[in-house]
Amino acid sequence: MEKPELTNKNIFPTEEIIFSQIGKSKILWQSLFEYIHTNHLDLLEQWKYYNDGKCWLLKICKKAKTIFWIAVFKDSFRMTFYFTDKAEQAINNAPISDELKEQFKNGKRYNKIRGLSIYFKYKRDIEYAKSLIRIKLSAK
C-alpha cells in the first residue's frame, strides 16, 4: 500500500505544499473544494498531524460530525468516508462505480462502521465524492 505524503509534523500543509505533492491531481482538488465551498458552507476543514499514522490528515466536519478525511499521496489524494450499515442501500443506489460499492460491501468493519475511499485520478471521482458527501450528510 502506498504511503501518504505530508509526514513531517513540523511542516503545516499549505496549498503550495499540497499541490507540489499531488501534481496533475491539483485540478481535481480545486474542483472538489470549489464544490464544497459553494454548496456546503457549513463544513469545516481541520488539518491535524496524527501520530498513529505519522502524517497530516484533513478532517471535514459538520459541527461535531466527521464527514470525511483526506490524505495526500504522490500524484493523488484520497478521500475516506466511514458509514454505518444503515447507509448500505443508499450507497448501492448511488451513482458511483461498482468498485466503490464492492469496496464498501466487502470492507473491513470497525465496530459498526466500514470505510470507503476514493483515490482521485479522474474527473468522475469528483461526482462520486459529491454523491457520497450527500449520503453522509443525510445519514442520521
C-alpha positions in Angstrom: 0.0 0.0 0.0 1.3 3.4 -0.9 2.3 5.7 2.0 0.9 9.1 2.4 2.9 12.3 2.0 3.0 15.2 4.5 4.8 13.2 7.1 6.8 16.0 8.7 4.8 17.2 11.7 6.7 20.5 11.8 5.5 21.5 8.3 1.9 22.5 8.1 0.2 21.6 4.8 -0.2 24.7 2.8 -1.8 24.7 -0.7 1.7 25.1 -2.2 2.9 22.0 -0.4 -0.2 20.0 -1.2 -0.1 20.9 -4.9 3.6 20.1 -5.1 2.7 16.5 -4.0 -0.5 15.8 -5.9 0.8 17.1 -9.2 -1.8 16.9 -12.0 -4.5 16.0 -9.4 -4.4 19.6 -8.4 -7.3 20.3 -10.8 -9.4 17.6 -9.0 -8.5 19.1 -5.6 -9.6 22.5 -6.8 -12.8 21.2 -8.3 -13.7 19.3 -5.1 -13.1 22.3 -2.8 -14.9 24.7 -5.2 -17.9 22.4 -4.9 -17.6 22.2 -1.1 -17.1 25.9 -0.6 -20.0 26.7 -2.9 -22.6 24.1 -1.8 -21.6 23.2 1.8 -20.7 26.4 3.6 -21.3 24.7 6.9 -18.5 22.2 6.5 -15.3 23.0 8.5 -11.8 22.0 7.4 -9.3 20.9 10.1 -5.7 19.8 9.4 -4.1 17.8 12.1 -1.0 15.7 12.4 -1.8 12.2 13.6 1.0 10.3 15.4 -0.6 6.9 14.8 -0.3 7.3 11.0 2.6 9.7 11.2 1.1 12.1 8.7 -1.2 15.1 8.3 -4.9 14.5 7.5 -7.6 16.9 6.6 -10.8 16.3 8.5 -14.0 17.8 7.1 -16.8 18.2 9.7 -20.3 19.5 10.1 -20.5 20.6 13.7 -19.2 17.5 15.6 -19.9 15.0 12.8 -16.9 14.0 10.7 -18.0 13.8 7.1 -14.7 12.6 5.5 -10.9 12.6 5.8 -8.3 13.5 3.1 -4.8 12.1 2.9 -2.3 13.4 0.4 -0.3 11.0 -1.8 2.3 11.4 -4.5 0.3 12.4 -7.6 -3.1 11.9 -5.9 -5.1 12.3 -2.8 -7.6 10.0 -1.0 -10.9 10.9 0.5 -12.2 8.4 3.1 -15.7 8.1 4.5 -16.9 5.9 7.3 -20.5 4.7 7.1 -22.7 2.5 9.2 -24.7 -0.4 7.8 -27.7 1.9 7.5 -26.0 3.7 4.5 -25.7 0.4 2.5 -28.8 0.8 0.5 -28.1 4.5 -0.3 -24.5 3.5 -1.4 -25.8 0.7 -3.5 -28.3 3.1 -5.2 -25.8 5.9 -5.6 -24.3 6.9 -9.0 -20.8 5.6 -8.0 -18.7 2.9 -9.5 -19.3 -0.7 -8.9 -15.8 -0.9 -7.5 -16.7 1.6 -4.7 -19.9 -0.3 -3.9 -17.9 -3.5 -3.6 -15.3 -1.8 -1.5 -18.0 -0.8 1.0 -19.8 -4.2 0.8 -16.6 -6.2 1.5 -14.8 -3.6 3.6 -13.3 -4.3 7.0 -15.7 -3.5 9.8 -14.6 -1.3 12.7 -17.3 -2.0 15.2 -20.4 -0.7 13.4 -18.8 1.2 10.6 -17.0 0.5 7.3 -14.7 2.7 5.3 -15.0 3.8 1.7 -12.1 5.6 0.0 -11.8 7.4 -3.3 -8.3 7.9 -4.8 -8.6 10.9 -7.1 -7.4 10.2 -10.6 -10.2 11.1 -12.9 -12.8 13.8 -13.2 -15.6 11.3 -12.5 -14.1 10.9 -9.0 -15.5 14.4 -8.2 -19.0 13.2 -9.0 -18.6 10.1 -6.8 -17.4 12.3 -4.0 -20.4 14.6 -4.3 -22.7 11.6 -4.1 -21.0 10.2 -1.0 -21.0 13.6 0.7 -24.8 13.8 0.1 -25.2 10.4 1.6 -23.1 11.2 4.6 -24.8 14.5 5.3 -28.3 12.8 5.1 -27.3 10.0 7.4 -28.8 10.1 10.9 
